[in-house]
Amino acid sequence: MSIELDHTIVPSRHKVESAKLLADLLGVPWSATGIGPFSPVFVNDGLTLDFIDTDEDFPIYHFCFRVSESDFDAILGRIEAAGIEYRADVRGPMDMRINTDYGGRMIYWNEPDGHQWEMLTVSYARDPRRSG
């Protein structure tokens, strides 16, 4: 059996604004409303991020998106056009640099609720001989 992540819930203070921002940056579809109390971002055919409003404290989540070289360029262009600061290292300063340490390109940025997004072209977390 193949196991794939279908969706996850992303806690937010402003679900519609947060969902729209991420969808716009990634260039993927989204909806202000979905099933239940969610504002879904349809990352790909198999993954949805369901943003939900909450007044409760929540941890800061980290999500990493592996993209093609051309998608990286397009998404980075939208990040820069939106005036969003980014960084080359997970805990580094907002240096507006691209990390190339692992054979590809990667950046990190934060959304208004503090969640950390990462975009990379080559996974450093997987052995490329086993990736599918």
C-alpha positions as CSV (number, residue, x, y, z in Angstrom):
1,M,0.0,0.0,0.0
2,S,1.3,3.5,-0.9
3,I,0.7,6.1,1.8
4,E,0.3,9.7,0.8
5,L,-0.6,12.7,2.9
6,D,-4.0,13.9,1.7
7,H,-4.5,17.0,3.8
8,T,-3.5,18.8,6.9
9,I,-5.0,21.6,9.0
10,V,-3.1,24.8,9.3
11,P,-4.3,26.9,12.3
12,S,-4.6,30.6,11.5
13,R,-5.8,33.9,12.7
14,H,-7.1,34.9,9.3
15,K,-7.7,31.7,7.3
16,V,-9.0,33.3,4.1
17,E,-6.1,35.8,3.8
18,S,-3.5,33.2,4.7
19,A,-4.9,30.6,2.3
20,K,-5.1,33.2,-0.5
21,L,-1.6,34.4,0.1
22,L,0.0,30.9,-0.1
23,A,-2.1,29.9,-3.1
24,D,-1.2,33.1,-4.9
25,L,2.5,32.6,-4.2
26,L,2.5,29.0,-5.2
27,G,0.3,29.6,-8.2
28,V,-2.3,26.9,-7.2
29,P,-6.1,27.0,-6.7
30,W,-7.7,27.8,-3.4
31,S,-11.2,28.5,-2.0
32,A,-12.4,30.9,0.6
33,T,-14.8,28.2,1.8
34,G,-14.5,24.4,1.8
35,I,-16.1,21.4,3.6
36,G,-16.5,22.4,7.2
37,P,-14.8,25.5,8.6
38,F,-11.9,25.4,6.2
39,S,-10.3,27.6,3.5
40,P,-8.5,25.0,1.4
41,V,-5.4,25.5,-0.7
42,F,-5.1,22.7,-3.3
43,V,-1.3,22.3,-3.5
44,N,-1.5,19.4,-6.0
45,D,-3.9,16.6,-7.0
46,G,-3.1,14.8,-3.8
47,L,-2.5,17.4,-1.1
48,T,-4.8,20.1,0.4
49,L,-3.8,22.5,3.2
50,D,-7.0,23.3,5.1
51,F,-6.6,26.7,6.8
52,I,-8.8,27.1,9.9
53,D,-9.4,30.2,12.1
54,T,-8.7,29.8,15.8
55,D,-8.3,32.1,18.8
56,E,-6.3,29.4,20.6
57,D,-2.5,29.4,20.8
58,F,-0.9,27.1,18.2
59,P,2.6,25.9,17.4
60,I,4.4,27.3,14.4
61,Y,4.3,24.7,11.6
62,H,7.0,24.2,8.9
63,F,5.9,23.1,5.4
64,C,8.4,22.3,2.6
65,F,7.4,22.3,-1.0
66,R,9.6,20.6,-3.6
67,V,9.2,22.3,-7.0
68,S,10.8,22.2,-10.4
69,E,13.5,24.7,-11.3
70,S,11.0,26.7,-13.5
71,D,8.4,26.7,-10.7
72,F,11.0,27.9,-8.2
73,D,11.8,30.9,-10.4
74,A,8.1,31.7,-10.9
75,I,7.3,31.3,-7.2
76,L,10.3,33.3,-6.1
77,G,9.3,36.1,-8.6
78,R,5.8,36.2,-6.9
79,I,7.4,36.3,-3.4
80,E,9.7,39.2,-4.4
81,A,6.8,41.0,-6.2
82,A,4.8,40.7,-3.0
83,G,7.6,42.2,-1.0
84,I,8.0,39.2,1.2
85,E,11.4,38.7,2.9
86,Y,13.0,35.3,2.6
87,R,16.2,33.7,3.8
88,A,18.7,31.0,2.8
89,D,18.7,29.2,6.2
90,V,16.0,27.8,8.4
91,R,16.9,29.9,11.4
92,G,19.0,32.6,9.6
93,P,18.4,36.3,9.1
94,M,16.1,37.5,6.3
95,D,19.0,37.9,3.9
96,M,17.1,37.6,0.6
97,R,19.6,34.9,-0.5
98,I,19.1,31.4,-2.1
99,N,20.7,28.4,-0.5
100,T,22.5,26.1,-2.9
101,D,24.3,23.9,-0.4
102,Y,22.5,20.6,-1.3
103,G,22.6,20.4,-5.1
104,G,19.5,22.5,-5.7
105,R,18.1,25.8,-4.6
106,M,16.0,26.6,-1.5
107,I,14.5,29.5,0.5
108,Y,12.5,29.9,3.6
109,W,9.8,32.6,4.4
110,N,7.2,33.1,7.1
111,E,3.5,33.9,6.7
112,P,1.7,36.4,8.9
113,D,0.7,33.8,11.5
114,G,4.4,32.8,11.8
115,H,4.2,29.5,10.0
116,Q,7.4,28.8,8.0
117,W,7.3,27.8,4.4
118,E,10.3,26.3,2.6
119,M,10.7,25.8,-1.2
120,L,13.4,23.6,-2.7
121,T,14.3,22.1,-6.0
122,V,16.2,19.0,-4.7
123,S,15.2,17.2,-1.5
124,Y,18.0,17.0,1.0
125,A,15.8,14.8,3.2
126,R,15.6,11.9,0.7
127,D,18.0,9.6,-1.0
128,P,17.4,10.5,-4.7
129,R,17.8,6.8,-5.7
130,R,14.7,6.0,-3.6
131,S,12.6,9.1,-4.3
132,G,9.5,8.8,-6.5
